[in-house]
Amino acid sequence: MQQRSPVKRRVAIVDDHPIVRQGISQLIDQEDDLVTCCQASGAQEAIDLMARCVPDILLVDISLDGISGIELIKMLRQHKIKVPVLIISMHDESLYAERALRSGAKGYVMKQEATEKVLTAIRQVLRGEIYLSERLQGKILQRVINGEEGGLSAIDLLSDRELEVFRLIGHGYSTSDIGRELKRSVKTVETHRAHLKDKLGLKNAAELTHFAVQWIEQEKSNSN
């Protein structure tokens, strides 16, 4: 009797870099139990694809054009699209992973991890479990022991939208540029900038820009 091929779980990829999408897709399609079913470069394209793609899991990058990966997770919930999301990103998990989990993601893995860990994360989320690295699990446990706010930095306490604005400031975006990128009014962006200065203890726009640029450089250094 001919042996049946195993049913492959369908994986959708959302990343704004075509080469990255291709690399992840090739990794997945080499496996006996996984197959790439569709790809998208941004949040709205991903939402539009869900109706005809029907994936078992969605791999999402944090940094997407316009709307971030975290905002995409919130959009999925608003549209009542019930697909587990695994964040796969170059950004440091110590800052973004807990935000992603609070938004509804089921796991966070960094792109720099070995391919075996990426595949382990995918399968673990497909089993209905949460995937986090051992390092991040230890950090969260330590926070629980020390108290909810123990060890949190000022950056950790920013809202998801404030962090997005802060990141774009660090990349050199002007207030109007940020408004166009996030599809928000200039007045709304100015309000976010004011909140950032208050929360980060900064006196003026120059200090905010300097701090944001330094933070981006540090984040790039940590990712290398």
N, C-alpha and C positions, 0 to 999 in steps of 0.2 A: 504494500500500500504506500502511495506517495505521501511523504510527510508534508503537512501544511506549513507554509511560511508564517512566521509570527506576525500578528497585526502590528503595524507600525504606528506609534503615537505621532500626531501631527504637531509640528512646531512652526510658529510664526515669528519672524524677526523684525524688530523695529529699531533701525539705526540710520542716522543720516549720512554715514560713510559707506558708499557702495562696496569698497574693497573689504571693509570689516564685515558687512553682511555676507559677502561671498565667502569669506574665510570661515565664518561661523556655520554657514550653510554646508560647506564642504565637510566640516567636522561632523556635523549631524548626519549627513547623508551617507557617511561611511559606516554608520551603526546599523545593526540588524533590526533594532526595535524603534528607530526614530527616522523621521523624514521631514524635510522642510516643505511646508505647504504654501507659504506666501511670505512676501517681504514688503516692508513699507519704510519710507524715509522720514515720516513725521507722524504726529499724533492724529490729525484728521484723516490722513490716508489710511492709518491703521484702523480707525473706527469704521471707515467705509468698507474696508476689506473683511471685517469680521463676519458680515452677513453671508458672504459667499465662501469664505475660507474655512470657518468653523474649526479653529485649531484646538488642540488639547492643552497647549501651554503657549504663552506669549513671552518672548525674550525682548526686553526693552532696555535701551540705553538711557542714562539720566539726561544727557545733553542732546536735545533734538532742536531743530529749527523752530523758533516761535514758542511752542509749548513744551515744557520739560517732560521727561518720562514720568515724574511724580504727578504732574498735572494730568497726564494721559491716564494714569491709574484711576484718578478721581473721575475723569470723563467716562471711563468704562463703567464705573459704578453708577453714574448718573444715567447712562444708557441701559442699565440693567444687563450688561454683558458679563456673564459669569465665566470668565476664563482665568485660571491661575497665572500670575505674572511673576517672572523671575527677572530681576534687574541684573544686567551684565554690563559693567561699566569700568572705565579707566579711573573714575574718581574714587578717592579714598573712602573705604567703607565706614571708617570711624565717624565721618560726618554725615554721609548720605543714607547708610543702611537703615538706621532706626527711623528716619523720616519716611523711607520707602515702605517699611513695614507698617507704620502708622497709617499710611495712605491705602494700604490693602495689598501690597506685594507679599509674596510667599517666600521670598528669598533674595539674597544679594551675593553676587560673585564678581570678583574683579577680572577684567580681561587678561591681566598679567598672570593669572593663575595657570597651572598646568592644565592641558586639555582634559586630563582624567578628572580633575576637580570640577571643571565646567560640566562635563557629562554627568558626574555624580550629582551635582546641584539640580540639573534638569530632571533626572530620574527621581530624586528625592521629593521635589515639588510635585511631580506627576503622581507620586504615591500619596499625596495629600499632606506631606510633612513640610516643615519650615527648614530652609537651608541658610545657615550662617557659618562663617569660618570659626574655627576654634578660638582665634584671637578675639573676635567680636563677641562670641558667647561669653568669654571670660570677662570682657569689659562690662557687658550688661549685668552679669552676675555680681561683679564688684560694685556697680552702681546700686544694685538692689541692697547689698549689704551695707553700703555707706549712706543710703537714703536716696530718694528719687532724684534730687538735684545735685547730689555729690559728684564732683568731677566734671560738671558741664561748663563749657566755655561760653563766652558771650555769643560767639557764632552759633553754637548749638541752640541757643535760645531764640534765634531769629525764626520767624515764620517761613514756610516754604516760599512764599512769594517774595518776602524780603531777601531771602538768600539768593533767589534768582536775580533780583535787581542788583544786589551786592556783587554777584559774580559778573554781571554784564558791565558794571562800573569798572571792575578790575580788568576787564578786557578792553577798556577804552571807549565804551559806548557813551554817547551824550544822553541827556534826559529825553530828547525827542527820539533818538535812536532806540532807546529802551522802550519807549511808548509804542513805536512801530513794531518792534520785535515781539513784544508781549501783547500787542493789540489792546493797549490801555492808553487813557488820555495822559497828556503831559502833567496835568494837575494830580492825577492819581500817582504817577511816578514820583512827583515832587513830595507827595505825602509819604511815600515809602522811604524816600531819601531822608526826610526829617526823622522818621521813626528809627532808621538805621543809625543816624548820628546820636540820638538819645540812647538807644540800647547799647551802642558800642562806646559811649562816653567820648565822642569826638566833637570838636568845637565848630568846625565849618566844613564846607564842601571840599576844600583842598586836603584836609586831613582824612576825610572819608575816601577820596580818590586814592591817596597815597597808601592808606591801609588796605584798600581793596586790591590794588596792584600788587602789593607785597604778598597778600594772601594767595592770589592767583599764582604768583611765582613759587611760593612755598608748596602749593598744591601740585604744580607741575613737577617740582623737585621730588616730592614724595611718590609720584607716579612712575618716575624713571627707575 
